[in-house]
């Protein structure tokens, strides 16, 4: 397992992206958190089984119905401190 810090850019605030990501992460058993950034992006720390993390990252490229994802960047990071996946 390798945790990743992900930044998602596009129309991702005000469209339910964070709530959607919490549901998707829970369904896949991925741990971490998601939050809005002041620059209009959404940032998330994701960790779990590699196949589950990859499935979540793939879903994040589409996002929820009202979102438009223009770009996603990711880098390896320290794993989250607690269990579950939370909205910050």
N, C-alpha and C positions, 0 to 999 in steps of 0.2 A: 504494500500500500504506500502510495506517495501522495501526500496532500498537495493540492494546487490552489493558488490564489488566482481568481478569474475576474477580469473586468469586462463587462458587456456594455457596448455602446450602441446607440441608436435611439429609437423611441421606446424606452424601457422603463420610464417612470410615469406613474399615473395610469398604467394599463394593467395593473395586477400582476406584474412580473414577479415580485418577491413572494406573494402568496402562492402563485403557481409553482415557483421553484421549491418552496417548502413542501408542497404536496408531492411533486415529482421526486424530490430527494427522499421523502418518507417512503414512497412506493418502492424506490430502488434500494433502500437501506443505506443511503449515503449520509454521512455526518458532516456537521459544520454550521455555517451561518451565511446569511445574505443581508445586504444593506444597500440603501441608496447612497450615492456620493454627491457632493455639492456640485460637481461638474456635469451632472445629468446622467452619469453612468450608474450601473448597478455593479457592486463588488460582492464576490462570494468566496468563501473558503470551503472547499469540498474535499472529503476524504472517505475512503472505503475500499471495497474490493475493486480492482482495476476495471473489470467489465462494467460494474455499476457506475463508477465515476465516468467512464467513457460514454455510457448510455446517457447519463445526465448532461454531460458536455455537448453531446450531439443534440439532445432535446433543446438545450439552451440556445443553440444556433437558430432554432425556429422560434422558441418562446411561446407565450400564450397568444390567443387569436388577435388581440389588438396591438401587439408589439411589432416592432420592426427592428431586427437586429442587423446592424451595419458591420460590427467588428467585435471579435472576442480575442482577448489576449490572456495567456495563462503562463504561470511560472510555478515552479515547485516551492513549497512552503512548509512550515512546521505544522503538524496536525492540530486540529482544534482541541481545546482543553476538556470539553465535556461531551457527553453522548447526545445523540439526536441532531436535528437540523432546525435552527431557529431563525426567525426574522429579527433583525436588529433595527 
